[in-house]
Amino acid sequence: MSDLKRGVLGYRIDLENRDELRNSGYEPTVLLRACKDQLPKRNHIGKAFPLLKLLNQGNQGACQGHALALIFSICFYLMSGRVKNFSRAAAYYLSQKLDGISGDHGSTLSAGKKVAASGLCLEEDWPYPLRYDPLRPASATVDKFVYKLKTTKAFPKTEAGLQLMMEWLREGLPVQIGVFWNQSCDREVVTNYTWSNRDGGHSTVFWLFANENEVHNNNSWGLWNQDGIHSWTLAAVRQAFFCESNDFIGYAPDGIEVPDLDPITP
């Protein structure tokens, strides 16, 4: 990919396994139905939104890992009513290992799905370093990786698939996105972004609606937005969704453990 020579790294859209994304995992409709039946109805999800911010990835190409760690925090909250930060380093570096990537050169959503299924630890057990360092600290022992998530197949690129993703978000469930930043995602439809003739990939998280016409997007990339949270209009979501290079994956909290905690009821 020509972008690698120019240093545009992060979400490795050039290495993405689209067969893995679109053909493995649970059918979104099946998992959504299960979540509706199993998850406690939390009227205070909106109140937790400011507490679950995606942290800045700094100079590392760790957007996919940051997005995945936030998704774990969201799903843990949905199960327990409590806020915990999950290891951004583990989410990034373990994804890289599965991708076969050496050095600070990003990771893929398909590798992130495998990490989610095998388990993640808390931020305190594997803190995110200021500089690239994939070596696992002694505190991140095997028994710490007990938090696991189920994933969907990528939402199908049909009108029904888009509406299914909207229903997923309305239920309070997160969606990880992997997008190819080019002219298709310019300022006219995506706020606070301007194409600079340097294509590349980026991963962020959709979670909840900002209002009836906009979706919250959590972004770990630098100072794009001062608190990491901005919004996409539904027109922007639609345009990105139907771009063939982009993928949208729903995550659900089935399998995540809440040891020694009684869930907080609404």
KOLMIFI-492747 format. One record per residue (C-alpha): residue number from 1; residue in three letters; x, y, z. Coordinates in steps of 0.05 Angstrom, whole numbers. Example, Ala and Ser with C-alpha at 12.3 -4.5 7.8 and 13.67 -1.06 7.14 Angstrom:
2
SITE   resi   resn       c1       c2       c3
SITE      1    ALA      246      -90      156
SITE      2    SER      273      -21      143
END
This chain:
266
SITE   resi   resn       c1       c2       c3
SITE      1    MET        0        0        0
SITE      2    SER       30       66      -20
SITE      3    ASP        7       99       44
SITE      4    LEU       57       58       84
SITE      5    LYS      114       95       51
SITE      6    ARG       83      160       71
SITE      7    GLY       72      139      143
SITE      8    VAL       -4      136      141
SITE      9    LEU      -14       79      190
SITE     10    GLY      -68       56      239
SITE     11    TYR     -125       13      215
SITE     12    ARG      -92      -34      165
SITE     13    ILE     -146      -35      113
SITE     14    ASP      -96      -62       63
SITE     15    LEU      -87     -125      105
SITE     16    GLU     -159     -134      127
SITE     17    ASN     -189     -203      120
SITE     18    ARG     -258     -186       92
SITE     19    ASP     -278     -259       87
SITE     20    GLU     -266     -264      162
SITE     21    LEU     -306     -201      176
SITE     22    ARG     -365     -216      132
SITE     23    ASN     -371     -291      139
SITE     24    SER     -352     -307      211
SITE     25    GLY     -386     -289      276
SITE     26    TYR     -459     -286      295
SITE     27    GLU     -514     -262      251
SITE     28    PRO     -530     -191      275
SITE     29    THR     -605     -206      280
SITE     30    VAL     -593     -268      324
SITE     31    LEU     -546     -233      372
SITE     32    LEU     -590     -171      375
SITE     33    ARG     -650     -213      394
SITE     34    ALA     -610     -247      449
SITE     35    CYS     -586     -180      476
SITE     36    LYS     -656     -153      478
SITE     37    ASP     -677     -212      521
SITE     38    GLN     -616     -215      566
SITE     39    LEU     -590     -145      578
SITE     40    PRO     -620     -105      635
SITE     41    LYS     -656      -43      610
SITE     42    ARG     -613       14      632
SITE     43    ASN     -647       82      629
SITE     44    HIS     -582      115      653
SITE     45    ILE     -538       93      594
SITE     46    GLY     -538      164      569
SITE     47    LYS     -511      188      637
SITE     48    ALA     -452      140      631
SITE     49    PHE     -434      165      561
SITE     50    PRO     -388      221      585
SITE     51    LEU     -351      171      630
SITE     52    LEU     -335      123      574
SITE     53    LYS     -291      166      531
SITE     54    LEU     -242      137      481
SITE     55    LEU     -172      159      503
SITE     56    ASN     -120      190      457
SITE     57    GLN      -76      139      421
SITE     58    GLY      -19      189      418
SITE     59    ASN       33      177      364
SITE     60    GLN       21      103      358
SITE     61    GLY      -21       72      303
SITE     62    ALA      -66       39      355
SITE     63    CYS     -135       64      334
SITE     64    GLN     -163       -7      326
SITE     65    GLY     -138      -27      395
SITE     66    HIS     -166       36      427
SITE     67    ALA     -233       25      394
SITE     68    LEU     -236      -47      417
SITE     69    ALA     -217      -29      489
SITE     70    LEU     -273       23      492
SITE     71    ILE     -322      -29      466
SITE     72    PHE     -302      -75      523
SITE     73    SER     -315      -17      572
SITE     74    ILE     -383       -4      542
SITE     75    CYS     -403      -78      544
SITE     76    PHE     -378      -85      616
SITE     77    TYR     -420      -26      635
SITE     78    LEU     -481      -56      602
SITE     79    MET     -472     -120      642
SITE     80    SER     -452      -91      709
SITE     81    GLY     -472      -18      712
SITE     82    ARG     -399       -1      728
SITE     83    VAL     -344       33      690
SITE     84    LYS     -277       -1      679
SITE     85    ASN     -221       15      630
SITE     86    PHE     -195      -44      589
SITE     87    SER     -124      -52      563
SITE     88    ARG     -112      -12      500
SITE     89    ALA      -42      -42      495
SITE     90    ALA      -68     -113      498
SITE     91    ALA     -122      -98      446
SITE     92    TYR      -71      -68      399
SITE     93    TYR       -9     -111      408
SITE     94    LEU      -46     -178      410
SITE     95    SER      -83     -158      347
SITE     96    GLN      -17     -143      314
SITE     97    LYS        9     -211      335
SITE     98    LEU      -50     -245      301
SITE     99    ASP      -40     -201      240
SITE    100    GLY       34     -219      237
SITE    101    ILE       53     -146      240
SITE    102    SER      120     -125      270
SITE    103    GLY      130      -54      292
SITE    104    ASP       81        4      301
SITE    105    HIS       44       -8      237
SITE    106    GLY      -29      -14      257
SITE    107    SER      -76      -74      261
SITE    108    THR     -141     -101      232
SITE    109    LEU     -212     -109      254
SITE    110    SER     -211     -184      238
SITE    111    ALA     -153     -194      287
SITE    112    GLY     -190     -152      338
SITE    113    LYS     -250     -198      333
SITE    114    LYS     -205     -257      351
SITE    115    VAL     -175     -219      410
SITE    116    ALA     -245     -204      435
SITE    117    ALA     -264     -278      432
SITE    118    SER     -201     -302      467
SITE    119    GLY     -203     -250      522
SITE    120    LEU     -177     -182      545
SITE    121    CYS     -148     -155      610
SITE    122    LEU     -159      -89      646
SITE    123    GLU     -118      -26      633
SITE    124    GLU      -85      -32      701
SITE    125    ASP      -57     -100      683
SITE    126    TRP      -26      -78      617
SITE    127    PRO      -22       -2      616
SITE    128    TYR      -16       35      550
SITE    129    PRO       56       60      542
SITE    130    LEU       73      128      514
SITE    131    ARG      119       95      464
SITE    132    TYR      108       32      424
SITE    133    ASP      124      -28      468
SITE    134    PRO       89      -95      452
SITE    135    LEU      122     -133      510
SITE    136    ARG       71     -157      559
SITE    137    PRO       84     -134      631
SITE    138    ALA       89     -186      686
SITE    139    SER       23     -164      715
SITE    140    ALA      -15     -184      652
SITE    141    THR      -17     -258      669
SITE    142    VAL      -61     -309      635
SITE    143    ASP     -113     -308      690
SITE    144    LYS     -126     -233      678
SITE    145    PHE     -153     -245      607
SITE    146    VAL     -222     -266      630
SITE    147    TYR     -264     -214      594
SITE    148    LYS     -292     -239      527
SITE    149    LEU     -342     -212      477
SITE    150    LYS     -384     -239      421
SITE    151    THR     -382     -206      353
SITE    152    THR     -428     -204      293
SITE    153    LYS     -412     -213      221
SITE    154    ALA     -402     -146      187
SITE    155    PHE     -469     -113      176
SITE    156    PRO     -489     -129      104
SITE    157    LYS     -484      -71       56
SITE    158    THR     -558      -66       42
SITE    159    GLU     -612      -18       64
SITE    160    ALA     -636      -72      112
SITE    161    GLY     -565      -80      138
SITE    162    LEU     -559       -5      152
SITE    163    GLN     -626       -4      188
SITE    164    LEU     -604      -65      229
SITE    165    MET     -542      -27      251
SITE    166    MET     -585       32      271
SITE    167    GLU     -628      -14      313
SITE    168    TRP     -564      -42      344
SITE    169    LEU     -544       28      365
SITE    170    ARG     -613       45      391
SITE    171    GLU     -608      -16      437
SITE    172    GLY     -546       16      468
SITE    173    LEU     -497      -32      436
SITE    174    PRO     -430       -9      405
SITE    175    VAL     -406      -15      333
SITE    176    GLN     -333      -15      313
SITE    177    ILE     -320       16      245
SITE    178    GLY     -261       10      199
SITE    179    VAL     -260       62      144
SITE    180    PHE     -216       83       87
SITE    181    TRP     -204      158       94
SITE    182    ASN     -208      187       25
SITE    183    GLN     -254      235      -12
SITE    184    SER     -314      192        7
SITE    185    CYS     -306      215       79
SITE    186    ASP     -295      289       70
SITE    187    ARG     -321      348      110
SITE    188    GLU     -385      355       70
SITE    189    VAL     -412      292      104
SITE    190    VAL     -364      277      161
SITE    191    THR     -355      335      209
SITE    192    ASN     -285      357      229
SITE    193    TYR     -249      318      174
SITE    194    THR     -217      343      111
SITE    195    TRP     -184      297       61
SITE    196    SER     -110      316       51
SITE    197    ASN      -94      272       -9
SITE    198    ARG      -65      219       37
SITE    199    ASP     -109      158       39
SITE    200    GLY     -107      112       99
SITE    201    GLY     -149       71      147
SITE    202    HIS     -179       90      214
SITE    203    SER     -221       54      266
SITE    204    THR     -271       88      313
SITE    205    VAL     -333       69      352
SITE    206    PHE     -406       87      341
SITE    207    TRP     -445       85      406
SITE    208    LEU     -514      115      417
SITE    209    PHE     -550      172      381
SITE    210    ALA     -530      244      394
SITE    211    ASN     -600      263      371
SITE    212    GLU     -650      237      321
SITE    213    ASN     -606      258      262
SITE    214    GLU     -536      244      288
SITE    215    VAL     -496      185      316
SITE    216    HIS     -441      192      368
SITE    217    ASN     -372      174      343
SITE    218    ASN     -315      161      392
SITE    219    ASN     -248      177      361
SITE    220    SER     -178      166      391
SITE    221    TRP     -141      203      336
SITE    222    GLY     -104      264      362
SITE    223    LEU     -142      329      369
SITE    224    TRP     -196      315      317
SITE    225    ASN     -244      333      372
SITE    226    GLN     -225      361      440
SITE    227    ASP     -257      305      481
SITE    228    GLY     -254      249      430
SITE    229    ILE     -329      251      419
SITE    230    HIS     -363      281      359
SITE    231    SER     -421      263      316
SITE    232    TRP     -436      238      246
SITE    233    THR     -499      258      211
SITE    234    LEU     -541      201      185
SITE    235    ALA     -521      222      115
SITE    236    ALA     -448      212      134
SITE    237    VAL     -463      144      165
SITE    238    ARG     -499      123      102
SITE    239    GLN     -443      146       56
SITE    240    ALA     -389      111       96
SITE    241    PHE     -432       48      106
SITE    242    PHE     -442       36       32
SITE    243    CYS     -369       48       14
SITE    244    GLU     -344      -21       -6
SITE    245    SER     -277      -15       30
SITE    246    ASN     -309        1       98
SITE    247    ASP     -335      -48      150
SITE    248    PHE     -380      -42      211
SITE    249    ILE     -379      -96      266
SITE    250    GLY     -429     -101      323
SITE    251    TYR     -405     -124      392
SITE    252    ALA     -446     -153      449
SITE    253    PRO     -430     -166      522
SITE    254    ASP     -447     -240      523
SITE    255    GLY     -390     -277      557
SITE    256    ILE     -361     -217      593
SITE    257    GLU     -350     -233      667
SITE    258    VAL     -363     -188      726
SITE    259    PRO     -325     -223      782
SITE    260    ASP     -343     -204      853
SITE    261    LEU     -393     -151      830
SITE    262    ASP     -468     -150      835
SITE    263    PRO     -497     -112      776
SITE    264    ILE     -526      -44      790
SITE    265    THR     -600      -43      774
SITE    266    PRO     -629       19      739
END
